[in-house]
């Protein structure tokens, strides 16, 4: 399996069809900088939960600033 070496943040929304387990994300993304399971939202998180999504993006990549 090829892995992504870039910094990666994973946000798991409960209504998404595929919810990546943390163990899979850690294996697929050796430079995983953020992993979080959210309380609500799904595939269209930008429309469904825009504030949660924005906070996840900010938190996920804050260490790269």
C-alpha positions in Angstrom: 0.0 0.0 0.0 1.3 3.4 -0.9 1.0 6.0 1.8 0.5 9.7 1.7 3.5 11.6 3.1 1.9 15.0 3.3 0.3 16.2 6.5 -3.3 14.9 6.7 -6.2 15.7 8.9 -9.2 13.3 9.1 -12.6 14.3 10.4 -15.1 11.5 10.7 -18.8 12.5 10.5 -21.3 9.9 11.9 -23.7 10.0 8.9 -21.0 9.4 6.3 -21.3 6.1 4.4 -17.6 5.1 5.1 -16.2 6.1 8.5 -12.4 5.6 8.5 -11.2 4.1 11.7 -8.3 5.8 13.4 -6.1 2.7 12.9 -6.7 2.8 9.2 -6.0 6.5 9.0 -2.7 6.1 10.9 -1.6 3.3 8.6 -2.6 5.1 5.4 -1.3 8.5 6.5 2.0 8.3 8.4 1.9 12.1 8.8 -1.6 12.2 10.4 -1.7 15.5 12.3 -5.3 15.3 13.4 -8.1 12.7 13.7 -11.5 13.4 15.2 -14.9 11.9 15.3 -17.7 14.5 15.2 -21.1 14.3 16.9 -23.2 15.1 13.8 -23.0 15.6 10.0 -22.4 13.4 7.0 -21.1 13.4 3.4 -22.2 17.0 2.8 -20.7 18.4 6.0 -20.0 21.8 4.4 -23.7 22.3 4.0 -24.9 20.3 7.0 -22.4 21.4 9.6 -20.4 24.3 8.2 -19.2 25.5 11.6 -18.0 22.0 12.7 -16.2 21.6 9.4 -14.4 25.0 9.6 -13.4 24.3 13.2 -12.0 20.9 12.1 -10.0 22.4 9.2 -8.6 25.1 11.5 -7.7 22.6 14.3 -6.4 20.0 12.0 -3.8 22.3 10.3 -3.1 24.7 13.2 0.2 23.0 13.9 1.4 23.7 10.3 1.2 27.5 10.6 
